[in-house]
Amino acid sequence: MTVSRIAAQQGPVLRELRTASLREAPYAFGETLEDALQVEPSSFDETAFLHANSAKLATFLLYTEGHPCGLVHAYIEESSDARAFVSALWVAPAVRHLRGGELLVNVASEWLAEQGAAEVHAWIADENRTAMRFYERLGFGPTGDRRAMPSHEAEAESLYVRHMHSGRHA
């Protein structure tokens, strides 16, 4: 298994992985499958180009035997406190046992640390106990902050944080 930053021309791969994630785990993300399917394919091309070249946001893709099978976004907020986040983590169910999710989050966290982040945050759906345990195993802990999920306002999500040390994950 390997992880690499998305390339500028990988809009179709981004769309394929994003829609697969929303089909498989619709409760876990900040948008719905219907929303993603209504987006023009060229929008995924623009996102891939931006995420391949920005110093503030990136998408990392997981590959097994050369085939894309997972992704995670990493970004630094455009705000005064400029918090760093990982989001939209998804790994195809058939390869989850290979620990690709850990590889994705670690690579994304290290990239954020290289951009100057001392902490990496993640919003996790309260009903997604598996995700909470996963992030806790990687050194994330709850901050106590909660909010309504953007696409499922009846559901809440909690903010987790991982403290970074000298460019390496905790």
N, C-alpha and C positions, 0 to 999 in steps of 0.2 A: 504494500500500500504506500502510495505517495500523496503528498499534498503540494499544490502549486497555486500561486496567485492566478486568478482568472486572466486570460489574454483578451485583448481588445476585441477580437473577432468572435468571441464565444457567447454571443447573445443567445443563439439557439440552445446551447448547453445550459445556460442559466435558466431559460424558460422551462426547459425539460425538467431540470432538477427542482425548480420552484413549484411547478404544478404537481410534480410527483409528491413533494413534501406536503402540500396542502390536501391532496387526495388521501394520503396515508394518515396524517395527523392534523386534521383541520382545527382542533381545539388549541393547538400549541403556538399558533402564529398570529401576528398582528394584521393579517388580511385573510380574505376568504378565497377559495378556489374560484368562485364566480368572478371576483375582482381580478384575479390574475389572468383568467381566460379572456376577459374583456380588454386587457391591455394589448395595444398594438405590438406585434413582434419587434418592430423597429425600436420600441421603448426598451426592450431587453438588450438590443444592440447598443443603445446609448448608455445603459447602465453598465454593461460589461466594459465598454470603453472607459467610462469614468472610473470604475472600480479597479481597472488595470493600471491606471495612471495617477490616481490621486494620492496625496500624502495624508489625507484625512479619512479616507474610506477605501476598503478593499473587500473583495470576495475571494475566498480560498476554496479550491475544489479538491475533493478526495477522489483518487483513482485506485482501482484495483485491476490488475492485468490490462492497463491502458484504458479502461472504461470509467467514465465519471459516475460516481456513486454516492456523493455527498457534498455538502457545502456549508460554509459559515460566512457571515458578514462580520466585518470589524470596522468600527468607525469611532471618530472623536467628535463629540457634540460641538455644534456651532453655538456655544454659549460662554458666559463669563467663566464658569468653572471647567469647561472643556473636558467633561468626563469621557472616558474611553469605554466602549461596549463591544461585546460579541453578541450576535443575534442571528436568528433564522437558522440555527444549527439543524441540520438534518442529514441522516445517513440511511441509505436503503436498508430495509429490514434484513435482507439476505446476507449483509456483510457487517451488521452491528456487532456481532461477537468478535470481530477482528480488532476492535478498539479504535476504529477510525475516527469516532467522535472525539476521543481524547487527543488524537493527533491533530485534528482540525482546530480544536480550541487552543491547544498549546501553541501551534504555529501562529494562529491569529493573535493570541496574547503576546507572543514574543514580538510579532510585528508591531503591535501597539506600544510595547515597551520601547522598541527601537524609535518610535515616533515621540517618545518622551513620557508615556503614561506610567505613573507609579501604581495605579490601580486599574483593574479591568472589571467592568460591571456586566451583569446580565439580568434581564427581566425574565422571570419564569412563572408560567401559569400555575396558580395555586393548586389546580386539580391535577397537574402533571407531576406526581410524586416521583416518578422514575427520573425525570429531568432534575428535580431537586437533589436526589441522591447522587446522580451523575456529577453535577456541578460541585457538590460538597466533597466528593472523592478527589476532585481536581483542586481543592483548596479554596473554593468559593464559600462564603458564609452570608447569611441573611443580614441586611442592613436595618430591617424594620420598616422600610418604606414599602408602601403598597399603592396600587392604583387599579382602576378599571382597565381591562384589556381594550385596546383601540378598536378591534373588530368584533368583540364579544362583550359589550359593556356590562352585561349581567355577571360576568366572570371577573375575578380579580387576579392580579399577578403581583409577585414580590420581587424586590430588587436584591440581587446578590452581588458580592464584591470579592475580588481576589487581589491581594497585595503582591505586587511584582517586586523582584529584587535584582538589581543590576542586570536588567535585560533578560533574565531567566525566570521561568515560572516558579511559583512558590512550592 
